[in-house]
Amino acid sequence: MKLNIQPIGIIKKANSGHSDVLIYSDFKKIIGNIMEKFENGTNLLIVHKNMHEKDEHQVRVSIAELINCKGNLLKVKGIDADDDPVIDVRLGNEI
């Protein structure tokens, strides 16, 4: 069964093992109450569309450490994704 889910952002691979999670401005208000609780070093649960063609799963769930948060840009460590659309972001303790 294929799902049609609209992304709320995108993951961009950065250098030195870090990635940037850009939350689209249209969706910043939706997750704004969660983003206010983000602190550096917090674990985040990031649900993103799987862009690996060899994997049959449509969605991946990754846990990443928040390095910093500036507006709608989250810098994280520990996620293996690049150009993957973001479906949801939650605090690690909400899983």
N, C-alpha and C positions, 0 to 999 in steps of 0.2 A: 504494500500500500504506500503510495507516494503522498507526502504532505506538502502543502503549499504554505510556507511560513515566511512572513516578511521579516527581513533582518532589521535589527535596531542599531547596528554598527558593523565595524569590520576590524579584523586583526591584521596588523602590519608587522612583519618581522623586522626588528631593529638589530643593531650590532651588539656584541658582547653578551649574548644570551637573553637579551631583553626583547620584549615585544610591546607595541603600542596598540591599545584597544581604543578605537575611536567610536564613541557613541554619537550617532547622528543627532543633530540639534533638535529635530522633531520629537525625539524620544527621550531627551534629557529630563523633561518634566516627569515622565512616566517612572523613571528609575531614580529621580532626584532624591526622594526620601531615603533610598538605600545608599546613594552616593554620599549623603551627609554623614553616614556612619563609617565610611571607609577610613581607615587609618593605615599609615605606612606599616608594612609587615603583616597586614591582615591577609588571610587566605581568602581567595575569591573562587567561586564556582562559576565557570564560564561555559555556557552552552553555545556551541557553534556548529554551523553546517560543515560537514566533512567534505573537503574538496579533493581528497585522495581517490583517484579513480579505481585503484585496486581494492579498496575497502567498500563492501556493500552497504555499510551502515550510512544512513543519511545524516545523522547527528552525532557529534562527539561531545563529551562532557570532560572538561579539564579543570584541574585545580591549579591556580597560579598565585604567587605571592605578589601583593601590591607593593610596588616600589614608590610611586607617588601618583597623585591625582591632581590634575590642573584642568578645571572646567569639565569638558566632556572628553578629555584625553586621559586614559589610564595607562601608566607604564607598569608592566608586570614582568615577572621572572618565572620561568618554569612551564611555559606553554609551547607545544610543538604545533604551530599553525602559521600559515602565511596566506593572506588574502581570503581567509575564511570569514564568511558573514557571521556576525554575532546574533544569537537568538535571545539570550538572556544572560544577566549577570546578577549573582547573589553573593551575599556574605558566606564565607566558608562554614560558619556555625549554623546556617539555615538549612544545611543538607541533612 
